[in-house]
């Protein structure tokens, strides 16, 4: 069964690379095969789906629909065009801003909020939006591990290693993972500067955009603040963030219905939700749970540790880059959950500082997903937005942006963590 699961998993990725516009159907078909063949037990189907992420995406998608309709992204685009001398600098500013926001809220929510502004900029300049939107998505993923509240894997590490919010900045008198991530993010901006070095066309704002409603913008600000506050409350239910997003979205829908007195508009808004992206994400959750259930993730984790042997530097290197490679293909949440006890056990047996391997694991697993368009939920969301604009993103398109930014950020973080925590 394990061999069949691995073959189907590999075939799924091969077909998604070849037929990139049909990713959601390929993933859904693979998930159904996993269920039919018994690779994923029927009893595990519901638990395999991360409903918190699905609800967050659904709620944020609805809010973003109203946000775009209010013309606020176009207004913000005008501001960015005012302060930026060229397309290159607009892209760098947008990416840096997305990275900053994502250090404190979910990466997917960040993309869904920031990407519409990027789309507005590209429409104004009449340029291909794919490179800019992908840069925003990758940048949002780069800084998810900077703080305790930035990514699910950070929360998992904090819980397992008894780390609090401040420990991500200073731990045991040493600079912690926040600085590794931020130095990596700065390195990625230099990579971004190089990628867009030829985009020096002058940009100008139109100055004639009028915002029709400030309610969606206020709602998004409330959403960000609510997600940050919720992250500091201990023992919250798993669906907390998703419920926050859906609740605020429903309030905005209600206020809009009262304002416009048009009940049919709600149905139009729901039709605008990117259901294809949601189907893709749910299907991937099921497939990844299947390969986890048959032990493939455990096998990879043990293989990584076995290769490292008793050499601390080699073990650290394999954990960082091996985690990055595996996160290209599998969700980093079950992988990190599997590896944390493995890393702790190895650290104790070899007398290694556990935080060296903890931080190496977190940085590699968090950043590795940036190498493919389906390696992280934020990437899937960005590609979904582009698809709605009539732009299909191939693996090649994504790698052109994702690989340089990811490798530069991961390399700098890898060196920093080793120098501080070895």
C-alpha positions in Angstrom: 0.0 0.0 0.0 2.9 2.4 0.8 4.4 1.8 -2.6 1.1 2.5 -4.4 0.6 5.6 -2.4 4.0 6.9 -3.3 3.6 6.2 -7.0 0.2 7.9 -7.1 1.6 10.9 -5.2 4.5 11.2 -7.6 2.2 10.8 -10.6 -0.1 13.5 -9.2 2.8 16.0 -9.2 4.0 15.0 -12.6 0.5 15.5 -14.1 0.1 18.8 -12.2 3.3 20.1 -13.8 2.3 19.0 -17.3 -1.4 20.1 -17.0 -1.0 23.1 -14.7 -4.4 24.6 -15.6 -6.1 21.4 -14.3 -4.4 21.1 -11.0 -7.5 21.0 -8.9 -9.1 18.1 -10.9 -5.8 16.1 -10.8 -5.5 16.5 -7.1 -9.2 15.7 -6.5 -8.9 12.6 -8.7 -5.8 11.5 -6.7 -7.6 12.1 -3.4 -10.6 10.0 -4.5 -8.2 7.2 -5.6 -6.6 7.3 -2.1 -10.0 6.9 -0.5 -11.2 4.2 -2.9 -8.0 2.2 -2.5 -8.1 2.5 1.3 -4.8 4.5 1.5 -6.8 7.2 3.3 -9.3 5.5 5.6 -12.9 6.9 5.3 -12.8 7.7 9.1 -9.9 10.0 8.6 -11.4 12.1 5.8 -12.9 14.8 8.0 -9.9 15.1 10.3 -7.5 15.3 7.3 -9.0 18.6 6.2 -7.8 21.7 7.9 -11.1 23.5 8.2 -9.5 26.4 9.9 -7.5 27.2 6.8 -10.5 26.6 4.5 -12.7 28.9 6.6 -9.9 31.5 6.7 -9.6 31.4 2.9 -13.3 31.5 2.3 -13.9 34.4 4.7 -10.9 36.4 3.4 -12.0 35.7 -0.3 -15.4 37.3 0.5 -13.8 40.3 2.2 -11.4 40.7 -0.7 -14.3 40.7 -3.2 -15.8 43.7 -1.3 -12.4 45.3 -0.9 -11.7 45.2 -4.7 -15.3 46.4 -5.4 -14.8 49.4 -3.1 -11.9 50.7 -5.3 -9.6 50.8 -2.3 -6.9 48.6 -4.0 -6.8 51.1 -6.9 -6.5 54.0 -4.5 -3.6 52.3 -2.7 -2.1 51.5 -6.1 -2.1 55.2 -6.9 -0.2 55.9 -3.6 2.4 53.3 -4.4 2.8 54.6 -7.9 3.3 58.1 -6.5 6.1 57.0 -4.2 7.8 54.6 -6.6 10.0 55.7 -9.5 9.6 52.5 -11.5 7.8 49.1 -11.8 10.8 47.5 -10.0 10.4 49.6 -6.9 6.6 49.1 -6.8 7.2 45.3 -6.8 9.9 45.5 -4.1 7.7 47.8 -1.9 4.7 45.5 -2.3 6.7 42.4 -1.5 8.3 44.0 1.6 5.0 45.1 2.9 3.5 41.6 2.4 6.4 40.1 4.2 6.0 42.5 7.2 2.3 41.8 7.5 2.8 38.0 7.2 5.1 38.0 10.2 2.0 38.6 12.4 -0.9 37.0 10.5 -1.5 34.0 8.4 0.4 34.0 5.1 -2.6 33.1 3.0 -4.7 35.9 4.5 -1.8 38.2 3.8 -1.7 37.3 0.1 -5.5 37.6 -0.3 -5.4 41.1 1.1 -2.2 42.4 -0.6 -2.5 40.7 -4.0 -5.5 42.8 -5.1 -3.5 45.9 -4.7 -0.8 44.4 -6.9 -3.4 43.4 -9.5 -4.7 47.0 -9.5 -1.1 48.3 -10.0 -0.6 45.9 -13.0 -3.9 46.9 -14.6 -3.0 50.5 -14.3 0.4 50.0 -15.9 -1.0 47.4 -18.4 1.7 44.9 -17.5 1.6 41.1 -16.9 0.6 40.6 -13.2 2.1 37.2 -12.8 5.6 38.2 -11.6 4.4 40.8 -9.2 1.7 38.6 -7.6 4.1 35.6 -7.3 6.7 37.9 -5.6 4.0 39.0 -3.1 3.1 35.4 -2.4 6.7 34.2 -1.9 7.6 37.2 0.3 4.6 36.5 2.5 5.8 32.9 3.0 9.4 33.9 3.7 8.5 35.6 7.0 5.9 33.3 8.4 8.4 31.8 10.9 9.7 35.1 12.2 7.3 35.3 15.1 5.2 32.9 17.2 2.0 34.1 15.5 3.2 34.2 11.9 2.7 30.5 10.9 1.1 27.3 12.2 4.5 25.6 12.3 5.8 28.4 14.6 3.0 27.8 16.9 3.7 24.1 16.9 7.4 24.7 17.7 6.5 27.2 20.5 4.1 24.6 22.1 6.6 21.7 21.8 9.6 23.6 23.0 7.8 25.8 25.6 8.7 29.0 23.8 6.8 32.3 24.3 6.5 35.3 22.0 9.7 37.0 23.2 11.7 33.8 22.7 11.4 34.2 19.0 13.5 37.4 19.3 15.9 36.6 22.2 16.3 33.1 23.6 18.8 32.2 26.4 20.7 35.4 25.8 21.1 34.7 22.0 19.5 36.2 18.9 16.7 33.9 18.0 15.0 32.8 14.8 13.3 36.2 14.1 16.7 37.6 13.1 17.5 34.6 10.9 14.2 35.0 9.1 14.5 38.8 8.7 18.1 38.7 7.4 16.9 36.1 4.9 14.0 38.4 3.9 16.5 41.2 3.3 18.6 38.9 1.1 15.5 38.0 -0.8 14.8 41.6 -1.5 18.2 41.9 -3.2 17.3 38.8 -5.2 14.0 40.5 -6.1 15.9 43.6 -7.1 18.0 41.5 -9.5 15.0 39.7 -11.0 13.2 43.0 -11.8 16.4 45.0 -12.6 15.2 45.7 -16.1 11.8 46.9 -15.1 12.7 50.6 -15.0 9.7 52.0 -16.8 8.4 55.2 -15.2 5.1 54.9 -13.4 2.4 57.5 -12.7 -0.8 57.5 -10.7 -4.1 58.3 -12.4 -5.3 60.4 -9.4 -9.0 60.0 -10.4 -10.0 57.0 -8.3 -12.8 57.5 -5.8 -13.3 54.9 -3.0 -17.0 53.9 -2.9 -17.0 52.4 0.6 -14.6 52.3 3.4 -16.4 49.4 5.2 -14.3 46.6 3.5 -11.0 48.3 4.3 -12.0 48.8 8.0 -13.1 45.2 8.1 -9.7 44.0 6.9 -8.0 46.1 9.5 -10.3 44.7 12.2 -9.5 41.2 10.8 -5.7 41.7 11.1 -6.1 43.0 14.7 -8.4 40.2 15.7 -6.1 37.5 14.3 -3.2 39.0 16.2 -5.1 39.3 19.5 -6.4 35.7 19.1 -2.9 34.4 18.7 -2.0 35.6 22.2 -5.0 33.9 23.9 -4.0 30.4 25.2 -6.0 27.3 24.5 -8.2 28.7 21.8 -10.2 26.2 19.6 -8.5 25.1 16.4 -11.2 26.9 14.3 -10.7 30.3 16.0 -9.0 32.1 13.1 -11.4 30.6 10.5 -14.4 31.7 12.6 -13.0 35.2 12.9 -12.6 35.5 9.1 -16.1 34.1 8.3 -17.8 36.2 11.0 -16.3 39.4 9.8 -17.1 38.5 6.1 -20.7 37.8 7.0 -21.0 41.2 8.8 -19.7 43.0 5.8 -22.1 41.1 3.5 -25.0 42.1 5.8 -23.9 45.7 5.9 -23.6 45.8 2.1 -27.0 44.2 1.7 -28.6 46.9 4.0 -26.7 49.7 2.2 -27.5 48.6 -1.4 -30.9 47.1 -0.6 -30.1 44.4 -3.1 -30.5 40.8 -1.7 -29.4 39.2 -5.0 -26.0 40.8 -4.6 -25.1 38.3 -1.9 -25.5 35.4 -4.4 -23.3 37.3 -6.9 -20.7 37.7 -4.2 -20.7 34.0 -3.3 -20.4 33.1 -7.0 -17.2 35.2 -7.1 -15.5 32.9 -4.5 -12.6 30.9 -6.0 -14.0 27.5 -5.4 -11.4 25.8 -7.6 -8.6 26.9 -5.2 -10.6 25.6 -2.3 -11.1 22.2 -4.0 -7.4 22.0 -4.8 -6.5 22.7 -1.2 -9.0 20.2 0.3 -7.7 17.6 -2.2 -4.1 18.1 -1.2 -5.0 17.9 2.5 -6.5 14.5 1.8 -3.6 13.2 -0.3 -1.0 14.4 2.3 -3.0 12.7 5.1 -2.9 9.5 3.1 0.8 9.4 2.7 1.2 10.3 6.3 -1.1 7.5 7.4 0.9 4.8 5.4 4.1 6.1 7.0 5.9 7.8 4.1 6.5 11.0 6.0 7.9 9.1 9.0 10.2 7.1 6.6 11.6 10.3 5.1 12.1 11.9 8.6 14.0 8.8 9.8 16.0 8.7 6.6 17.1 12.3 7.0 18.3 11.7 10.5 20.1 8.4 9.6 22.1 10.1 6.9 23.3 12.8 9.3 24.8 10.3 11.7 26.9 11.8 14.5 28.2 14.8 12.5 26.4 17.8 13.9 27.1 20.1 10.9 26.0 17.4 8.4 22.9 16.6 10.5 22.0 20.3 10.7 22.6 20.8 7.0 20.5 17.7 6.0 17.6 18.8 8.3 17.5 22.3 6.8 17.8 21.5 3.2 16.1 18.1 3.4 13.1 19.8 5.1 13.1 22.4 2.4 13.1 19.8 -0.3 10.3 17.7 1.3 8.2 20.8 1.9 8.1 21.3 -1.9 5.9 18.1 -2.1 4.2 17.7 1.3 2.5 20.0 3.7 4.9 21.3 6.3 2.4 21.0 9.2 2.3 17.1 9.4 6.0 17.0 8.5 7.0 19.4 11.4 4.7 17.5 13.7 6.5 14.3 12.8 10.0 15.8 13.0 9.9 17.7 16.3 10.1 14.6 18.6 12.7 13.1 16.2 14.9 16.2 16.4 14.5 16.4 20.2 15.6 12.7 20.6 18.6 13.2 18.3 19.6 16.3 20.1 19.6 14.6 23.5 21.4 11.5 22.3 24.2 13.5 20.6 24.4 16.3 23.1 23.5 18.9 20.5 21.8 22.2 21.4 18.2 21.3 20.4 17.4 24.9 19.2 20.0 24.5 16.4 17.9 21.7 14.9 14.6 23.1 15.9 15.3 26.4 14.1 16.9 24.6 11.2 13.8 22.4 10.9 11.4 25.4 11.1 13.3 27.5 8.5 13.7 24.7 6.0 10.1 23.4 6.3 8.6 26.9 6.2 10.6 28.2 3.2 10.7 25.0 1.1 7.1 25.4 0.0 8.0 28.5 -1.9 9.7 26.5 -4.7 6.4 25.4 -6.3 3.0 26.9 -6.9 1.3 24.2 -4.8 3.9 24.0 -2.0 2.1 26.4 0.3 -1.5 27.6 0.8 -0.5 31.2 0.1 1.0 30.2 -3.3 -2.2 28.3 -4.2 -4.3 31.4 -3.2 -2.1 33.6 -5.4 -2.3 31.3 -8.4 -6.1 31.2 -7.9 -6.4 34.9 -8.0 -4.3 35.0 -11.2 -6.4 32.3 -12.8 -9.5 34.4 -12.2 -7.7 37.1 -14.1 -7.2 34.7 -17.0 -3.5 34.0 -16.2 -2.5 30.4 -15.7 0.8 30.0 -13.7 3.1 27.2 -14.8 5.7 25.6 -12.6 8.3 27.3 -14.7 6.8 30.7 -14.1 6.7 30.1 -10.4 10.2 28.8 -10.1 11.6 31.9 -11.8 10.4 33.9 -8.8 10.2 31.4 -6.1 13.6 29.7 -6.4 15.9 32.8 -6.2 14.0 34.4 -3.3 13.7 31.1 -1.4 17.3 30.0 -1.9 18.7 33.4 -0.9 16.6 33.7 2.2 17.2 30.1 3.3 21.0 30.3 2.7 21.3 33.4 4.8 19.1 32.0 7.6 21.0 28.7 7.4 24.3 30.4 8.0 23.0 32.7 10.7 21.4 29.9 12.8 24.6 27.8 12.6 26.8 30.7 13.6 24.6 31.6 16.6 23.4 28.2 17.8 26.0 25.6 16.9 
